[in-house]
Amino acid sequence: MKTMTETLRPTVASLTLFTLLCGVAYPIFSTAMLQSLYASKTEGSLIVGKDGKVLGSELIGQNFSDPKYFWGRLSATSPYAYNAINSSGSNFGSNNPALMDAVKGRVEALKAADPSNSKPIPIDLATASGSGIDPHISPAAAEYQIVRVAKARGISETVLRQLMEKYTEGRQLSVLGEPTVNVLKLNLALDGKID
């Protein structure tokens, strides 16, 4: 019959070995490998301006309400919009009066900012994203806003469309999802803070 020490020794040795392998060696190796392969993504996909300052992350939207900017999706985070620490959707059902009020308010704001625009308002301009911090809108949502932004900035719609195309991201792996426009990068480019 084995003693308790003889029984515990392989257990403790296995625990120590797998703790070192899985809890120390593997995380260090995988972190180093990913940082060497995807440096910008592992650092938060930061957007660095012409002056070398960090202006934000291309993965997190920012609140723009001035007519001279493209507006992103509504943010349901609290206590302020696009709060990455409190990322969440509104979780309002389609019949919830609070959702209807938010959509009506956004539609009214869009119409007030550009009363001559008679195009249908794309759904992503009137609803919040699942995360509440989505920095992307559809190309249709960006196109809807071109006249307003061009008028507010005094630049041609053609120049805006070219800039919009520059910051339009295609489908992932050419088949997944839909093309999107990164609103933060587009607005920073409009201000001349990035190329």
N, C-alpha and C positions, 0 to 999 in steps of 0.2 A: 504494500500500500504506500502511496506517495505521501510525503509530508506536505504541510501547507506551503512551505517555502518552495518546494519543488513544483508545486502547482502554480503559485503566483509568479515565479520567475519568468516563464515564457509569456504570461499575460502582460506583465509590466514591460518586458522587452518589446513585445509587439506594439503595445500602446505608445511607448517612447519612439519606436521606429516610425510608425504611421503618423504620429504627431509631427515629427521632424519632416517627413516626406510631404504630407498633405497640408500641414499647418504652417510650414516654414519654407521648404525648398520649392514646392509647386507655386505658391503665390509670388515668391520672389522671381522665379523663372518666367512665369506667365506675364507678370507686370513688366519686367524688363523687355521681353519679346514684343509685347504689344506697344510699349512706348517707343521702341525702335522702328516698328512698322507703321504705326498710326499716331505719330507724335501729336499732331494738332487735335485729333479726336480724343485722345486720352487726357488731354489738358483742358477739355471742356469746349472744344471747337470755338475758341475765342476769336473775336474780330478785333484786329489791331489796326488802328488808324494810321494815317500818313505820318503823324507825329510820334508814333510808337506807343501811344496809350491804348489800353484795352477799352473798347467801346461797348462790349457786350458779348454775348454768345450767339452764334448763328442758330442755336437750338431753342432759344428763349426769346419770345416776343417782347416788345416794349410798347408802352402806351403812347399812341400818337393821336391827337385830336384836332390839331391845327389843319385847316383846309389845304395848306401847301404840302402836306404829307399824305402818302398812301396810308389808309387805315387798315389795321389787321382785324382779326376776329375778335369778338367780345371775349373778355376774360372774366371767369367766375371766381377767381381767387380772392381771398380777403387777407388782411384788411385793405389792400389796394390791388389794382389790376396788375397782372403779370408778376405776381409774387411767387417766385420759383420755389421758395421754401414751403409754400402752402398750395402746391399744385393739385388741382382737382377740377372736375367738371361741376356743372350746376346740379346735375342729377335730377333735373325737373323733367317730369313726364310731359308728353306732347299736349295733354289737356290741362296742365298746371297753369293757373292764372299768372303766376310769377314769370313763367317762361313767355307767355303771350305778351305780358307787359314789357319785358326786356326786348323782345323782338319788335314790338310796336315802337318803343322808344328809339331803337337803333334805326329803324326804317324812317322815322320822322327826322332824326338827325341827319341821315344821308340825304333825304329830300330837301331839308333846310339848307344844307351845305351846297347843294347843286340843284336849285329848283327847275332849271331848264332840262335836266336829264330825265328823259322819259323811258329809258331802257328798264327792263325788269331787274330788280335788285337780286344779285346772286345770293343764295342761301347762306354761304359762308360769311357774308358781311353782316348778316342779321342774327346769327347764332354763335354760341360759344363752342370752343373745341372741347374734346374729352379731357384734356390736361389743363385747360385754362391758360396755358402759356404758349400756345402754338404760334410760331413766327411766320407761318405760311398762309397764303390765300391762293385761290385758284387764279389762273390767268384771266378768266372772265371777271372775277372780282377786281383785279387790277385794271382791266380794260374799262370797267364801269367807272372808275375814278379818274381816268386820264384827263378828261376835259376839265374837271375841277382843279386838279393839281397843275395842269398846264396854265390855266387862267391865273391861279394864285401865284405862280412862280414867274409868269411872263415868258415861258418857253414853249416851243412848238410841241404838238402832240407826237410828231414823228420822232423827235429826240427822246421823248418820254417812252415811246414804244420800244425804241432801240435799247434804252437802258433797262426797261422791264424785261426784254428778251435776254439781256445779259444775266439778270438775276433770276431767271426762270430755271428751275431744276427739273430735269426729266424724270421719267419713271425709274424706280430702283431696278437695277439689273435689266433695264429696258422693257420690263413687263409688269412690274408690281406698282400698284398705285396710279396716281394721276400726276401730270406735271403741276408744279406749284411755284409760286413766286415768294422769295424770302423778303418780307416787308421791311425788316430791320436793315438788311444790306442795301436794299433799294433806296430807302430813305437816307441812309448814311452816304450813299453815293450821290444822291441829289444835293446834299449839303457839302459835297466835296471832301468828306472826311476819309473816304476810301476810294480806291480806283475801280 
